Each structure stands twice: as structure tokens, then as C-alpha cells.
Amino acid sequence: MARRRVEVRREEILDAAAAEVVRRGFAQTRVADIAAELGISPGLVFYHFGNKEQLFAEAFKHALERDAELLDKTVAAASDPADAISRILSISSPRASAPTWTAWVDAWAESLREPAMRNIMAKLDSRWKKVLADQIELGTTQGIFSCADPRRSAVRIAGFLDGMAVQLMVHRSLTHSEFREWVIDVAARELGIDPARIS
């Protein structure tokens, strides 16, 4: 029973850390804030995670594993690869509140300085691109798409989506509807299909 309690406590710390980081950002979140939220000592947090950087990296990974589960469910619910691409682009686009996307943008900056965060970000990014590339490859095999290199197309689509997310969320230089229209247009060109097929 003691082992189960340790696992529960660790998960509670990760949940609290993820919520604080989304609310305050990496730079403004202190271990003391997380400990206070849970009514525990900062020493207990360090017992589980060693240092602040490792805690934040693990908390970010923990939060985005839920997004990964949503990604898998989204693809499983699709009627064909075109529907899957449409659904993937939809759940990967920033919403009006976009707490996860806010954390993503913050994590990109943190990854420039922290190796633990950089490693986790690279793994999560690779996973998302692989799911996208697998659907492009499947659609190409089935004759739905006309794509010479599904892996490269997935990287280009993901790169465009990330860049436009920065324009939308950080620079505020386009609207949500423009964001969606442009991402779909670029993805459709990569896939060799009419944009209406994945809108």
C-alpha cells in the first residue's frame, strides 16, 4: 500500500506542476508554489524529482501524454486517412484559450536551455509527426493522396502549423479562421488533394 501511495503522490505533484506552469509559465513557477498548492513541503517535491528542471520536464511530459492519448483516439475514430488528417489538424490547432499550446510555446523556449526538456520535447514532437506521416503514407497507398514523400510532408506540415501557431498566439498577426484556412491549404498541397477534403 505504501508503494501505491508514493505513485499517487508523484502523480499529484505532476498534475499540480503542470497546472502551475500553464498558469504562470516556466520562468515564474517555483517549486514552493507547487508544494503550497498540495499542502506539502518543497523537500518532498525534490525527493521525487531531484531538481526543478527535471520536475518541469516530467510535468510537461505528463500533461502532453493526455494529448497523445487524444491523438490516438482521434485517429482511431477516423473513417479514412483524409478524415484522420482533418481531425489531427483540428485537435493540433490552438483554440481561443489554448492552455496546452501556451505551454508548448513556453517549452520551446525552455528547451533552448534545459537538456531534459529538450529531450522530452523531441520525443513528443517525433511521435506527433510519426502519427501524421503514417496517415499520409496510408492515404497515399490507398490512392487518396498524391504524395511523393510522406515523412517529409509530415515534417513540413508540422513545421508550418507550429510557425503559424506562434504568429497566432505570440504575434497576434492572424485570426483563428485564417490560421485554420492556411494550415489546411498547405496540408492539401502537400497531400495533392482539394482542401475541402480535409477541412
Residue, then its C-alpha position, 0 to 999 in steps of 0.5 A: m500500500a505504501r508503494r501505491r501511495v508514493e505513485v499517487r503522490r508523484e502523480e499529484i505533484l505532476d498534475a499540480a506542476a503542470a497546472e502551475v506552469v500553464r498558469r504562470g509559465f516556466a520562468q515564474t513557477r517555483v517549486a514552493d508554489i507547487a508544494a503550497e498548492l498540495g499542502i506539502s513541503p518543497g523537500l518532498v517535491f525534490y525527493h521525487f524529482g531531484n531538481k526543478e528542471q527535471l520536475f518541469a520536464e516530467a510535468f510537461k511530459h505528463a500533461l502532453e501524454r493526455d494529448a497523445e492519448l487524444l491523438d490516438k483516439t482521434v485517429a482511431a475514430a477516423s473513417d479514412p486517412a483524409d478524415a484522420i488528417s482533418r481531425i489531427l489538424s483540428i485537435s493540433s490547432p490552438r483554440a481561443s484559450a489554448p492552455t496546452w499550446t501556451a505551454w508548448v510555446d513556453a517549452w520551446a523556449e525552455s528547451l533552448r536551455e534545459p537538456a531534459m526538456r529538450n529531450i522530452m520535447a523531441k520525443l513528443d514532437s517525433r511521435w506527433k509527426k510519426v502519427l501524421a506521416d503514417q496517415i499520409e503514407l496510408g492515404t497515399t497507398q490507398g490512392i487518396f493522396s498524391c504524395a511523393d514523400p510522406r515523412r517529409s510532408a509530415v515534417r513540413i506540415a508540422g513545421f508550418l502549423d507550429g510557425m503559424a501557431v506562434q504568429l497566432m498566439v505570440h504575434r497576434s498577426l492572424t485570426h483563428s479562421e485564417f490560421r485554420e484556412w492556411v494550415i489546411d491549404v498547405a496540408a492539401r498541397e502537400l497531400g495533392i488533394d482539394p482542401a475541402r477534403i480535409s477541412 
